[in-house]
């Protein structure tokens, strides 16, 4: 072992080894920092509706003069739905069901000046249950139940609080207060011959969809009782809910615009999230390229070193030293330099995170944990060490010949 150590001390180029360490450090730091920044920053744009499972879009046709005058249908034909389902960025398509009856809601408020009540006309829509994800059965309805869960748009509450309530002298209502108030629902048919009274409660709020959602089975049952005809069978759906691979995909907007369709609700968050993913992917790809180049640098350095020592290594093997014994000093070099680069890259990621995290938190971000980034850096470090160790072993075995 002393002889092998002397050979290494004599021919090792510190500059090459330092070059590998620095390049590997830069590559791992870029990969780790890119991933960690994405995990920390995505919460700014991904304040998704708690009841939505994934990336869903609501699509409707743009209402122009022809639709307004009744010369064209604003609904989607089966051919149009099939065409949409065939797009590469679409996972599945569902339809919005609408209420074919009148809805009137009232709520009683306890105010300092005495109790007051408010009432308004409403509308109900529903989407397939597999597009929703509310735990604990908070958004379910059973036949015969008189309590109905409702999801409303946050925009409606904002319009009331900052528009109607201020002008009418009514109290402003928070989400928690509204959720705790029972709504008296009066459901009547268009001809007024049938009437059903029920109680509703707000089970959730939507940032994405400007609508009022109820369970699909409830809407189907009420339509069967109160509507003039079965809704959704003879009438084309006017809105679609689409599960897409990414709502910010650049191919979506041009495709919809060509057909006179549009995405309802706020698209800026989805587009920002998509852009964040693209930028993060580019940054991590650059880091991977630098890491790969650093591996090649060390492989070439170790190959050059071992080529210079080829005769000595051959002599050691002929004297009976095993391949593992001869290769072990080179393994130590690759392991120490690789581990050092991994540790320093983690330190670099932590320092960079301490720099960008305060501004992100000021923008409303909720920082993510570090375990995924640390796991990735450790995995890449072990991979680099393994690849270099295999290369060393192969070179040592070639010295036998």
PyMOL commands that set and color helices and strands:
alter all, ss='L'
color gray80, all
select helices_A, chain A and resi 2-11+14-45+65-68+78-85+129-131+135-137+154-168+175-180+216-226+250-258+268-308+310-318+323-362+371-400
alter helices_A, ss='H'
color red, helices_A
select strands_A, chain A and resi 56-61+90-95+97-98+102-111+114-122+125-126+147-153+183-188+195-206+212-214+239-244+261-264
alter strands_A, ss='S'
color yellow, strands_A
deselect
rebuild
show_as cartoon
